[in-house]
Amino acid sequence: MKILVLNGVNINMTGKREAVYGTETLDDINARLKKFADGLGVDIEFFQSNSEGEIVDRLQKGGFDGLVINAGAYTHYSYAISDALYSVKAKKIEVHLSNILAREEFRQKSVLARNCDGCITGLGADGYFLAVRNIVESGDK
């Protein structure tokens, strides 16, 4: 099984910007997630881009059995990413480090959610681990 962990705009600044996103860097999160996935016998790929088009291109490329996506601010307005997700046949879990439902009004809506199988919000980096575990366990059924 191969899982793609796709991070969008500004997620590369995690641990370097507002404390609401935590103090752990994206590289630190990815390193821990790689060890976790290895322990589950899962191949994991990481992709991060601040470019909406590159995110769409990566989704269209495929080659994965499960997707964990944190699109950052694109979550709230990128119909291009939402449309690309619609075409992805793999299990898709949307993840947010902060609780978007407790944030500013414009952050409380996800235009991606309708094309994802689930959403984990507000659990910090733990959300990525829960998403990977869910994809692996649902693939065993």
N, CA, C and O atoms as a GROMACS GRO file, in nm:
protein
  564
    1MET      N    1   0.084  -0.118   0.000
    1MET     CA    2   0.000   0.000   0.000
    1MET      C    3   0.088   0.124   0.000
    1MET      O    4   0.189   0.130   0.071
    2LYS      N    5   0.050   0.222  -0.080
    2LYS     CA    6   0.123   0.348  -0.086
    2LYS      C    7   0.029   0.462  -0.048
    2LYS      O    8  -0.081   0.474  -0.103
    3ILE      N    9   0.073   0.546   0.044
    3ILE     CA   10  -0.005   0.661   0.089
    3ILE      C   11   0.071   0.788   0.054
    3ILE      O   12   0.191   0.799   0.081
    4LEU      N   13   0.001   0.882  -0.008
    4LEU     CA   14   0.055   1.014  -0.037
    4LEU      C   15   0.009   1.111   0.071
    4LEU      O   16  -0.111   1.122   0.098
    5VAL      N   17   0.103   1.179   0.133
    5VAL     CA   18   0.073   1.286   0.228
    5VAL      C   19   0.102   1.416   0.155
    5VAL      O   20   0.217   1.450   0.129
    6LEU      N   21  -0.003   1.489   0.123
    6LEU     CA   22   0.007   1.610   0.042
    6LEU      C   23  -0.023   1.731   0.129
    6LEU      O   24  -0.130   1.742   0.188
    7ASN      N   25   0.072   1.822   0.136
    7ASN     CA   26   0.056   1.945   0.212
    7ASN      C   27   0.061   2.064   0.119
    7ASN      O   28   0.144   2.070   0.027
    8GLY      N   29  -0.028   2.158   0.142
    8GLY     CA   30  -0.041   2.274   0.056
    8GLY      C   31   0.026   2.399   0.109
    8GLY      O   32   0.124   2.395   0.183
    9VAL      N   33  -0.031   2.508   0.069
    9VAL     CA   34   0.024   2.641   0.089
    9VAL      C   35   0.056   2.672   0.236
    9VAL      O   36  -0.028   2.654   0.324
   10ASN      N   37   0.178   2.716   0.259
   10ASN     CA   38   0.230   2.759   0.390
   10ASN      C   39   0.250   2.648   0.492
   10ASN      O   40   0.298   2.674   0.602
   11ILE      N   41   0.215   2.525   0.459
   11ILE     CA   42   0.235   2.417   0.556
   11ILE      C   43   0.385   2.392   0.576
   11ILE      O   44   0.427   2.340   0.679
   12ASN      N   45   0.465   2.428   0.478
   12ASN     CA   46   0.610   2.420   0.493
   12ASN      C   47   0.663   2.514   0.602
   12ASN      O   48   0.778   2.501   0.644
   13MET      N   49   0.582   2.607   0.647
   13MET     CA   50   0.621   2.702   0.752
   13MET      C   51   0.576   2.656   0.890
   13MET      O   52   0.597   2.728   0.988
   14THR      N   53   0.516   2.538   0.899
   14THR     CA   54   0.473   2.485   1.028
   14THR      C   55   0.592   2.479   1.123
   14THR      O   56   0.701   2.435   1.086
   15GLY      N   57   0.570   2.522   1.246
   15GLY     CA   58   0.675   2.526   1.345
   15GLY      C   59   0.758   2.653   1.340
   15GLY      O   60   0.839   2.679   1.428
   16LYS      N   61   0.736   2.731   1.235
   16LYS     CA   62   0.811   2.856   1.216
   16LYS      C   63   0.719   2.977   1.218
   16LYS      O   64   0.766   3.091   1.216
   17ARG      N   65   0.588   2.954   1.222
   17ARG     CA   66   0.492   3.064   1.218
   17ARG      C   67   0.398   3.055   1.336
   17ARG      O   68   0.438   3.006   1.442
   18GLU      N   69   0.277   3.101   1.324
   18GLU     CA   70   0.184   3.109   1.436
   18GLU      C   71   0.180   2.980   1.519
   18GLU      O   72   0.179   2.869   1.465
   19ALA      N   73   0.177   2.999   1.650
   19ALA     CA   74   0.177   2.886   1.743
   19ALA      C   75   0.053   2.798   1.727
   19ALA      O   76   0.055   2.683   1.769
   20VAL      N   77  -0.053   2.850   1.667
   20VAL     CA   78  -0.175   2.771   1.650
   20VAL      C   79  -0.149   2.643   1.570
   20VAL      O   80  -0.224   2.547   1.580
   21TYR      N   81  -0.040   2.643   1.492
   21TYR     CA   82  -0.006   2.526   1.411
   21TYR      C   83   0.094   2.434   1.480
   21TYR      O   84   0.132   2.332   1.423
   22GLY      N   85   0.137   2.469   1.599
   22GLY     CA   86   0.232   2.387   1.673
   22GLY      C   87   0.375   2.433   1.651
   22GLY      O   88   0.401   2.522   1.571
   23THR      N   89   0.466   2.371   1.723
   23THR     CA   90   0.608   2.410   1.716
   23THR      C   91   0.692   2.311   1.636
   23THR      O   92   0.809   2.338   1.608
   24GLU      N   93   0.636   2.198   1.601
   24GLU     CA   94   0.708   2.096   1.525
   24GLU      C   95   0.711   2.136   1.376
   24GLU      O   96   0.609   2.177   1.321
   25THR      N   97   0.826   2.123   1.313
   25THR     CA   98   0.836   2.157   1.172
   25THR      C   99   0.774   2.047   1.086
   25THR      O  100   0.753   1.935   1.133
   26LEU      N  101   0.746   2.080   0.962
   26LEU     CA  102   0.691   1.980   0.870
   26LEU      C  103   0.791   1.867   0.849
   26LEU      O  104   0.752   1.751   0.839
   27ASP      N  105   0.919   1.899   0.841
   27ASP     CA  106   1.020   1.794   0.827
   27ASP      C  107   1.019   1.699   0.948
   27ASP      O  108   1.033   1.578   0.931
   28ASP      N  109   1.002   1.754   1.068
   28ASP     CA  110   0.994   1.671   1.188
   28ASP      C  111   0.870   1.580   1.184
   28ASP      O  112   0.878   1.462   1.216
   29ILE      N  113   0.758   1.638   1.146
   29ILE     CA  114   0.634   1.560   1.137
   29ILE      C  115   0.651   1.448   1.034
   29ILE      O  116   0.616   1.333   1.060
   30ASN      N  117   0.706   1.483   0.918
   30ASN     CA  118   0.725   1.383   0.812
   30ASN      C  119   0.819   1.271   0.856
   30ASN      O  120   0.795   1.154   0.825
   31ALA      N  121   0.925   1.305   0.928
   31ALA     CA  122   1.020   1.202   0.974
   31ALA      C  123   0.950   1.106   1.070
   31ALA      O  124   0.968   0.984   1.061
   32ARG      N  125   0.870   1.159   1.162
   32ARG     CA  126   0.796   1.072   1.255
   32ARG      C  127   0.693   0.989   1.181
   32ARG      O  128   0.673   0.871   1.211
   33LEU      N  129   0.628   1.050   1.084
   33LEU     CA  130   0.525   0.980   1.007
   33LEU      C  131   0.587   0.869   0.921
   33LEU      O  132   0.525   0.764   0.902
   34LYS      N  133   0.706   0.891   0.871
   34LYS     CA  134   0.776   0.788   0.793
   34LYS      C  135   0.805   0.666   0.880
   34LYS      O  136   0.783   0.553   0.837
   35LYS      N  137   0.854   0.688   1.002
   35LYS     CA  138   0.880   0.576   1.095
   35LYS      C  139   0.750   0.502   1.126
   35LYS      O  140   0.748   0.379   1.130
   36PHE      N  141   0.644   0.577   1.148
   36PHE     CA  142   0.513   0.518   1.178
   36PHE      C  143   0.466   0.431   1.062
   36PHE      O  144   0.424   0.317   1.082
   37ALA      N  145   0.475   0.485   0.941
   37ALA     CA  146   0.432   0.411   0.821
   37ALA      C  147   0.518   0.287   0.799
   37ALA      O  148   0.467   0.181   0.764
   38ASP      N  149   0.648   0.300   0.820
   38ASP     CA  150   0.737   0.184   0.807
   38ASP      C  151   0.694   0.073   0.902
   38ASP      O  152   0.695  -0.044   0.866
   39GLY      N  153   0.656   0.111   1.023
   39GLY     CA  154   0.610   0.013   1.122
   39GLY      C  155   0.481  -0.056   1.081
   39GLY      O  156   0.454  -0.168   1.125
   40LEU      N  157   0.403   0.010   0.998
   40LEU     CA  158   0.279  -0.050   0.948
   40LEU      C  159   0.300  -0.124   0.816
   40LEU      O  160   0.207  -0.184   0.763
   41GLY      N  161   0.422  -0.119   0.764
   41GLY     CA  162   0.451  -0.183   0.636
   41GLY      C  163   0.395  -0.106   0.518
   41GLY      O  164   0.359  -0.166   0.416
   42VAL      N  165   0.387   0.025   0.532
   42VAL     CA  166   0.326   0.110   0.430
   42VAL      C  167   0.433   0.198   0.365
   42VAL      O  168   0.520   0.252   0.433
   43ASP      N  169   0.425   0.210   0.234
   43ASP     CA  170   0.512   0.302   0.161
   43ASP      C  171   0.445   0.439   0.166
   43ASP      O  172   0.326   0.452   0.138
   44ILE      N  173   0.522   0.541   0.203
   44ILE     CA  174   0.465   0.674   0.217
   44ILE      C  175   0.545   0.774   0.136
   44ILE      O  176   0.668   0.769   0.132
   45GLU      N  177   0.475   0.864   0.069
   45GLU     CA  178   0.537   0.970  -0.010
   45GLU      C  179   0.489   1.103   0.044
   45GLU      O  180   0.372   1.118   0.078
   46PHE      N  181   0.580   1.199   0.052
   46PHE     CA  182   0.545   1.333   0.098
   46PHE      C  183   0.557   1.431  -0.018
   46PHE      O  184   0.653   1.426  -0.095
   47PHE      N  185   0.459   1.519  -0.028
   47PHE     CA  186   0.460   1.622  -0.131
   47PHE      C  187   0.406   1.750  -0.069
   47PHE      O  188   0.300   1.749  -0.006
   48GLN      N  189   0.479   1.858  -0.087
   48GLN     CA  190   0.432   1.989  -0.039
   48GLN      C  191   0.455   2.090  -0.149
   48GLN      O  192   0.560   2.092  -0.213
   49SER      N  193   0.355   2.175  -0.170
   49SER     CA  194   0.370   2.283  -0.266
   49SER      C  195   0.285   2.402  -0.224
   49SER      O  196   0.178   2.386  -0.166
   50ASN      N  197   0.337   2.520  -0.253
   50ASN     CA  198   0.261   2.642  -0.232
   50ASN      C  199   0.185   2.681  -0.359
   50ASN      O  200   0.118   2.784  -0.363
   51SER      N  201   0.196   2.598  -0.461
   51SER     CA  202   0.134   2.624  -0.590
   51SER      C  203   0.010   2.535  -0.610
   51SER      O  204   0.020   2.412  -0.606
   52GLU      N  205  -0.103   2.598  -0.630
   52GLU     CA  206  -0.228   2.525  -0.652
   52GLU      C  207  -0.217   2.431  -0.772
   52GLU      O  208  -0.261   2.316  -0.765
   53GLY      N  209  -0.158   2.478  -0.880
   53GLY     CA  210  -0.144   2.396  -1.000
   53GLY      C  211  -0.058   2.273  -0.978
   53GLY      O  212  -0.088   2.166  -1.030
   54GLU      N  213   0.051   2.288  -0.902
   54GLU     CA  214   0.136   2.172  -0.872
   54GLU      C  215   0.062   2.069  -0.788
   54GLU      O  216   0.082   1.949  -0.805
   55ILE      N  217  -0.023   2.115  -0.698
   55ILE     CA  218  -0.103   2.023  -0.616
   55ILE      C  219  -0.200   1.946  -0.706
   55ILE      O  220  -0.214   1.824  -0.693
   56VAL      N  221  -0.267   2.016  -0.795
   56VAL     CA  222  -0.358   1.951  -0.889
   56VAL      C  223  -0.282   1.851  -0.976
   56VAL      O  224  -0.328   1.739  -0.996
   57ASP      N  225  -0.166   1.892  -1.027
   57ASP     CA  226  -0.085   1.802  -1.110
   57ASP      C  227  -0.049   1.675  -1.033
   57ASP      O  228  -0.054   1.565  -1.089
   58ARG      N  229  -0.011   1.689  -0.906
   58ARG     CA  230   0.029   1.570  -0.827
   58ARG      C  231  -0.091   1.478  -0.805
   58ARG      O  232  -0.078   1.356  -0.813
   59LEU      N  233  -0.206   1.536  -0.777
   59LEU     CA  234  -0.326   1.454  -0.758
   59LEU      C  235  -0.360   1.380  -0.887
   59LEU      O  236  -0.395   1.262  -0.883
   60GLN      N  237  -0.352   1.447  -0.999
   60GLN     CA  238  -0.384   1.385  -1.127
   60GLN      C  239  -0.285   1.276  -1.166
   60GLN      O  240  -0.321   1.182  -1.237
   61LYS      N  241  -0.162   1.288  -1.121
   61LYS     CA  242  -0.060   1.187  -1.150
   61LYS      C  243  -0.096   1.052  -1.089
   61LYS      O  244  -0.064   0.948  -1.147
   62GLY      N  245  -0.162   1.052  -0.972
   62GLY     CA  246  -0.202   0.928  -0.908
   62GLY      C  247  -0.085   0.848  -0.855
   62GLY      O  248   0.017   0.904  -0.816
   63GLY      N  249  -0.100   0.714  -0.855
   63GLY     CA  250   0.007   0.627  -0.809
   63GLY      C  251   0.007   0.604  -0.659
   63GLY      O  252   0.111   0.572  -0.602
   64PHE      N  253  -0.107   0.620  -0.595
   64PHE     CA  254  -0.118   0.599  -0.451
   64PHE      C  255  -0.252   0.533  -0.419
   64PHE      O  256  -0.348   0.547  -0.494
   65ASP      N  257  -0.254   0.462  -0.306
   65ASP     CA  258  -0.374   0.390  -0.263
   65ASP      C  259  -0.454   0.466  -0.158
   65ASP      O  260  -0.571   0.434  -0.133
   66GLY      N  261  -0.392   0.566  -0.098
   66GLY     CA  262  -0.458   0.648   0.002
   66GLY      C  263  -0.395   0.785   0.003
   66GLY      O  264  -0.278   0.802  -0.033
   67LEU      N  265  -0.474   0.884   0.043
   67LEU     CA  266  -0.428   1.023   0.042
   67LEU      C  267  -0.461   1.091   0.174
   67LEU      O  268  -0.574   1.083   0.222
   68VAL      N  269  -0.362   1.156   0.231
   68VAL     CA  270  -0.380   1.245   0.345
   68VAL      C  271  -0.350   1.384   0.292
   68VAL      O  272  -0.239   1.409   0.244
   69ILE      N  273  -0.447   1.475   0.301
   69ILE     CA  274  -0.428   1.608   0.244
   69ILE      C  275  -0.456   1.718   0.346
   69ILE      O  276  -0.561   1.722   0.409
   70ASN      N  277  -0.359   1.807   0.358
   70ASN     CA  278  -0.375   1.932   0.433
   70ASN      C  279  -0.341   2.041   0.333
   70ASN      O  280  -0.224   2.073   0.312
   71ALA      N  281  -0.442   2.098   0.271
   71ALA     CA  282  -0.421   2.195   0.164
   71ALA      C  283  -0.394   2.336   0.216
   71ALA      O  284  -0.376   2.428   0.136
   72GLY      N  285  -0.390   2.354   0.348
   72GLY     CA  286  -0.369   2.488   0.401
   72GLY      C  287  -0.485   2.577   0.362
   72GLY      O  288  -0.600   2.533   0.359
   73ALA      N  289  -0.457   2.701   0.333
   73ALA     CA  290  -0.562   2.798   0.300
   73ALA      C  291  -0.640   2.760   0.174
   73ALA      O  292  -0.753   2.805   0.156
   74TYR      N  293  -0.581   2.678   0.087
   74TYR     CA  294  -0.654   2.633  -0.032
   74TYR      C  295  -0.780   2.556   0.006
   74TYR      O  296  -0.874   2.545  -0.073
   75THR      N  297  -0.782   2.502   0.126
   75THR     CA  298  -0.898   2.428   0.177
   75THR      C  299  -1.026   2.508   0.162
   75THR      O  300  -1.132   2.452   0.133
   76HIS      N  301  -1.016   2.638   0.180
   76HIS     CA  302  -1.134   2.722   0.193
   76HIS      C  303  -1.184   2.781   0.062
   76HIS      O  304  -1.294   2.838   0.057
   77TYR      N  305  -1.104   2.769  -0.046
   77TYR     CA  306  -1.150   2.832  -0.170
   77TYR      C  307  -1.102   2.767  -0.300
   77TYR      O  308  -1.135   2.816  -0.407
   78SER      N  309  -1.026   2.658  -0.294
   78SER     CA  310  -0.973   2.602  -0.418
   78SER      C  311  -1.066   2.496  -0.477
   78SER      O  312  -1.063   2.379  -0.441
   79TYR      N  313  -1.149   2.543  -0.568
   79TYR     CA  314  -1.236   2.450  -0.640
   79TYR      C  315  -1.155   2.366  -0.738
   79TYR      O  316  -1.198   2.257  -0.776
   80ALA      N  317  -1.038   2.415  -0.779
   80ALA     CA  318  -0.951   2.336  -0.867
   80ALA      C  319  -0.901   2.212  -0.794
   80ALA      O  320  -0.903   2.102  -0.850
   81ILE      N  321  -0.856   2.228  -0.670
   81ILE     CA  322  -0.810   2.112  -0.592
   81ILE      C  323  -0.929   2.022  -0.559
   81ILE      O  324  -0.917   1.900  -0.564
   82SER      N  325  -1.043   2.081  -0.527
   82SER     CA  326  -1.163   2.002  -0.499
   82SER      C  327  -1.201   1.916  -0.619
   82SER      O  328  -1.231   1.798  -0.604
   83ASP      N  329  -1.198   1.974  -0.738
   83ASP     CA  330  -1.230   1.899  -0.859
   83ASP      C  331  -1.130   1.787  -0.882
   83ASP      O  332  -1.168   1.677  -0.922
   84ALA      N  333  -1.002   1.814  -0.857
   84ALA     CA  334  -0.900   1.710  -0.873
   84ALA      C  335  -0.923   1.596  -0.774
   84ALA      O  336  -0.906   1.479  -0.809
   85LEU      N  337  -0.962   1.630  -0.652
   85LEU     CA  338  -0.991   1.526  -0.551
   85LEU      C  339  -1.109   1.440  -0.594
   85LEU      O  340  -1.111   1.320  -0.566
   86TYR      N  341  -1.207   1.499  -0.660
   86TYR     CA  342  -1.323   1.423  -0.705
   86TYR      C  343  -1.282   1.306  -0.794
   86TYR      O  344  -1.343   1.199  -0.791
   87SER      N  345  -1.178   1.326  -0.873
   87SER     CA  346  -1.132   1.223  -0.967
   87SER      C  347  -1.042   1.118  -0.903
   87SER      O  348  -1.015   1.015  -0.965
   88VAL      N  349  -0.996   1.143  -0.782
   88VAL     CA  350  -0.908   1.048  -0.713
   88VAL      C  351  -0.993   0.935  -0.656
   88VAL      O  352  -1.087   0.959  -0.580
   89LYS      N  353  -0.962   0.812  -0.693
   89LYS     CA  354  -1.040   0.698  -0.649
   89LYS      C  355  -0.990   0.638  -0.518
   89LYS      O  356  -1.059   0.555  -0.458
   90ALA      N  357  -0.874   0.677  -0.473
   90ALA     CA  358  -0.818   0.628  -0.346
   90ALA      C  359  -0.894   0.688  -0.228
   90ALA      O  360  -0.963   0.790  -0.242
   91LYS      N  361  -0.880   0.626  -0.111
   91LYS     CA  362  -0.937   0.683   0.011
   91LYS      C  363  -0.866   0.814   0.041
   91LYS      O  364  -0.744   0.822   0.032
   92LYS      N  365  -0.943   0.918   0.077
   92LYS     CA  366  -0.890   1.052   0.098
   92LYS      C  367  -0.933   1.105   0.234
   92LYS      O  368  -1.052   1.109   0.266
   93ILE      N  369  -0.835   1.144   0.316
   93ILE     CA  370  -0.863   1.202   0.447
   93ILE      C  371  -0.804   1.343   0.451
   93ILE      O  372  -0.685   1.363   0.429
   94GLU      N  373  -0.889   1.440   0.479
   94GLU     CA  374  -0.848   1.579   0.495
   94GLU      C  375  -0.802   1.599   0.640
   94GLU      O  376  -0.868   1.554   0.733
   95VAL      N  377  -0.689   1.667   0.658
   95VAL     CA  378  -0.632   1.690   0.791
   95VAL      C  379  -0.605   1.839   0.808
   95VAL      O  380  -0.560   1.907   0.716
   96HIS      N  381  -0.632   1.888   0.929
   96HIS     CA  382  -0.598   2.026   0.966
   96HIS      C  383  -0.534   2.024   1.104
   96HIS      O  384  -0.586   1.963   1.198
   97LEU      N  385  -0.420   2.092   1.117
   97LEU     CA  386  -0.350   2.098   1.245
   97LEU      C  387  -0.433   2.170   1.350
   97LEU      O  388  -0.441   2.127   1.465
   98SER      N  389  -0.495   2.280   1.310
   98SER     CA  390  -0.579   2.357   1.403
   98SER      C  391  -0.725   2.318   1.384
   98SER      O  392  -0.761   2.255   1.285
   99ASN      N  393  -0.807   2.356   1.479
   99ASN     CA  394  -0.950   2.330   1.469
   99ASN      C  395  -1.012   2.440   1.383
   99ASN      O  396  -1.040   2.549   1.432
  100ILE      N  397  -1.033   2.410   1.256
  100ILE     CA  398  -1.083   2.512   1.165
  100ILE      C  399  -1.222   2.561   1.204
  100ILE      O  400  -1.261   2.672   1.168
  101LEU      N  401  -1.297   2.479   1.276
  101LEU     CA  402  -1.432   2.520   1.317
  101LEU      C  403  -1.430   2.625   1.428
  101LEU      O  404  -1.531   2.690   1.454
  102ALA      N  405  -1.315   2.641   1.494
  102ALA     CA  406  -1.301   2.741   1.600
  102ALA      C  407  -1.222   2.863   1.553
  102ALA      O  408  -1.188   2.950   1.633
  103ARG      N  409  -1.192   2.870   1.425
  103ARG     CA  410  -1.110   2.978   1.369
  103ARG      C  411  -1.199   3.087   1.310
  103ARG      O  412  -1.320   3.089   1.333
  104GLU      N  413  -1.140   3.177   1.234
  104GLU     CA  414  -1.214   3.284   1.169
  104GLU      C  415  -1.322   3.224   1.080
  104GLU      O  416  -1.310   3.111   1.033
  105GLU      N  417  -1.427   3.300   1.057
  105GLU     CA  418  -1.542   3.248   0.981
  105GLU      C  419  -1.502   3.192   0.844
  105GLU      O  420  -1.552   3.087   0.804
  106PHE      N  421  -1.412   3.262   0.773
  106PHE     CA  422  -1.376   3.214   0.639
  106PHE      C  423  -1.301   3.082   0.643
  106PHE      O  424  -1.298   3.010   0.543
  107ARG      N  425  -1.239   3.047   0.758
  107ARG     CA  426  -1.166   2.920   0.770
  107ARG      C  427  -1.256   2.804   0.812
  107ARG      O  428  -1.211   2.689   0.814
  108GLN      N  429  -1.378   2.831   0.844
  108GLN     CA  430  -1.466   2.727   0.898
  108GLN      C  431  -1.530   2.640   0.791
  108GLN      O  432  -1.595   2.540   0.823
  109LYS      N  433  -1.513   2.675   0.666
  109LYS     CA  434  -1.570   2.596   0.556
  109LYS      C  435  -1.459   2.536   0.471
  109LYS      O  436  -1.362   2.603   0.437
  110SER      N  437  -1.476   2.410   0.438
  110SER     CA  438  -1.384   2.342   0.348
  110SER      C  439  -1.456   2.310   0.217
  110SER      O  440  -1.560   2.244   0.218
  111VAL      N  441  -1.402   2.359   0.107
  111VAL     CA  442  -1.460   2.323  -0.023
  111VAL      C  443  -1.406   2.189  -0.071
  111VAL      O  444  -1.450   2.136  -0.173
  112LEU      N  445  -1.309   2.133   0.003
  112LEU     CA  446  -1.253   2.002  -0.032
  112LEU      C  447  -1.331   1.888   0.031
  112LEU      O  448  -1.333   1.777  -0.022
  113ALA      N  449  -1.395   1.914   0.144
  113ALA     CA  450  -1.457   1.809   0.226
  113ALA      C  451  -1.555   1.722   0.148
  113ALA      O  452  -1.562   1.601   0.172
  114ARG      N  453  -1.629   1.779   0.058
  114ARG     CA  454  -1.728   1.702  -0.017
  114ARG      C  455  -1.664   1.592  -0.102
  114ARG      O  456  -1.731   1.497  -0.142
  115ASN      N  457  -1.535   1.608  -0.131
  115ASN     CA  458  -1.465   1.510  -0.213
  115ASN      C  459  -1.361   1.430  -0.135
  115ASN      O  460  -1.270   1.370  -0.193
  116CYS      N  461  -1.375   1.429  -0.003
  116CYS     CA  462  -1.290   1.348   0.084
  116CYS      C  463  -1.377   1.251   0.162
  116CYS      O  464  -1.497   1.272   0.178
  117ASP      N  465  -1.316   1.144   0.209
  117ASP     CA  466  -1.390   1.043   0.285
  117ASP      C  467  -1.402   1.076   0.432
  117ASP      O  468  -1.488   1.022   0.501
  118GLY      N  469  -1.317   1.166   0.481
  118GLY     CA  470  -1.322   1.204   0.621
  118GLY      C  471  -1.235   1.325   0.645
  118GLY      O  472  -1.159   1.367   0.558
  119CYS      N  473  -1.249   1.382   0.765
  119CYS     CA  474  -1.174   1.501   0.801
  119CYS      C  475  -1.133   1.492   0.948
  119CYS      O  476  -1.214   1.459   1.035
  120ILE      N  477  -1.007   1.522   0.975
  120ILE     CA  478  -0.956   1.526   1.112
  120ILE      C  479  -0.906   1.668   1.134
  120ILE      O  480  -0.819   1.716   1.060
  121THR      N  481  -0.961   1.735   1.234
  121THR     CA  482  -0.928   1.875   1.255
  121THR      C  483  -0.900   1.904   1.402
  121THR      O  484  -0.970   1.855   1.490
  122GLY      N  485  -0.796   1.983   1.426
  122GLY     CA  486  -0.769   2.032   1.560
  122GLY      C  487  -0.686   1.942   1.649
  122GLY      O  488  -0.674   1.970   1.768
  123LEU      N  489  -0.629   1.835   1.597
  123LEU     CA  490  -0.550   1.744   1.679
  123LEU      C  491  -0.400   1.759   1.654
  123LEU      O  492  -0.321   1.672   1.692
  124GLY      N  493  -0.362   1.868   1.591
  124GLY     CA  494  -0.221   1.890   1.562
  124GLY      C  495  -0.167   1.782   1.469
  124GLY      O  496  -0.241   1.725   1.388
  125ALA      N  497  -0.038   1.754   1.482
  125ALA     CA  498   0.026   1.654   1.397
  125ALA      C  499  -0.034   1.515   1.415
  125ALA      O  500  -0.025   1.432   1.324
  126ASP      N  501  -0.096   1.488   1.528
  126ASP     CA  502  -0.158   1.357   1.550
  126ASP      C  503  -0.262   1.325   1.443
  126ASP      O  504  -0.287   1.208   1.415
  127GLY      N  505  -0.321   1.427   1.384
  127GLY     CA  506  -0.420   1.405   1.278
  127GLY      C  507  -0.364   1.328   1.161
  127GLY      O  508  -0.434   1.244   1.103
  128TYR      N  509  -0.239   1.353   1.124
  128TYR     CA  510  -0.176   1.280   1.014
  128TYR      C  511  -0.165   1.131   1.047
  128TYR      O  512  -0.191   1.045   0.963
  129PHE      N  513  -0.126   1.102   1.171
  129PHE     CA  514  -0.108   0.962   1.214
  129PHE      C  515  -0.243   0.890   1.216
  129PHE      O  516  -0.253   0.774   1.174
  130LEU      N  517  -0.345   0.957   1.264
  130LEU     CA  518  -0.479   0.897   1.266
  130LEU      C  519  -0.530   0.872   1.125
  130LEU      O  520  -0.593   0.770   1.098
  131ALA      N  521  -0.502   0.964   1.036
  131ALA     CA  522  -0.545   0.948   0.896
  131ALA      C  523  -0.475   0.829   0.831
  131ALA      O  524  -0.539   0.748   0.764
  132VAL      N  525  -0.344   0.818   0.850
  132VAL     CA  526  -0.270   0.705   0.793
  132VAL      C  527  -0.323   0.574   0.849
  132VAL      O  528  -0.347   0.479   0.774
  133ARG      N  529  -0.341   0.568   0.980
  133ARG     CA  530  -0.394   0.444   1.042
  133ARG      C  531  -0.531   0.409   0.985
  133ARG      O  532  -0.557   0.293   0.955
  134ASN      N  533  -0.616   0.508   0.969
  134ASN     CA  534  -0.751   0.483   0.914
  134ASN      C  535  -0.743   0.428   0.772
  134ASN      O  536  -0.816   0.335   0.738
  135ILE      N  537  -0.658   0.485   0.692
  135ILE     CA  538  -0.645   0.438   0.552
  135ILE      C  539  -0.594   0.294   0.550
  135ILE      O  540  -0.645   0.211   0.475
  136VAL      N  541  -0.493   0.264   0.633
  136VAL     CA  542  -0.438   0.129   0.637
  136VAL      C  543  -0.544   0.031   0.685
  136VAL      O  544  -0.563  -0.074   0.623
  137GLU      N  545  -0.612   0.064   0.794
  137GLU     CA  546  -0.712  -0.028   0.850
  137GLU      C  547  -0.831  -0.046   0.756
  137GLU      O  548  -0.887  -0.155   0.750
  138SER      N  549  -0.870   0.056   0.686
  138SER     CA  550  -0.984   0.042   0.594
  138SER      C  551  -0.943  -0.038   0.469
  138SER      O  552  -1.027  -0.100   0.404
  139GLY      N  553  -0.814  -0.036   0.437
  139GLY     CA  554  -0.763  -0.115   0.324
  139GLY      C  555  -0.753  -0.262   0.354
  139GLY      O  556  -0.748  -0.345   0.263
  140ASP      N  557  -0.750  -0.296   0.484
  140ASP     CA  558  -0.743  -0.437   0.525
  140ASP      C  559  -0.878  -0.506   0.519
  140ASP      O  560  -0.886  -0.628   0.533
  141LYS      N  561  -0.984  -0.430   0.500
  141LYS     CA  562  -1.120  -0.488   0.504
  141LYS      C  563  -1.165  -0.534   0.369
  141LYS      O  564  -1.277  -0.585   0.355
   0.00000   0.00000   0.00000
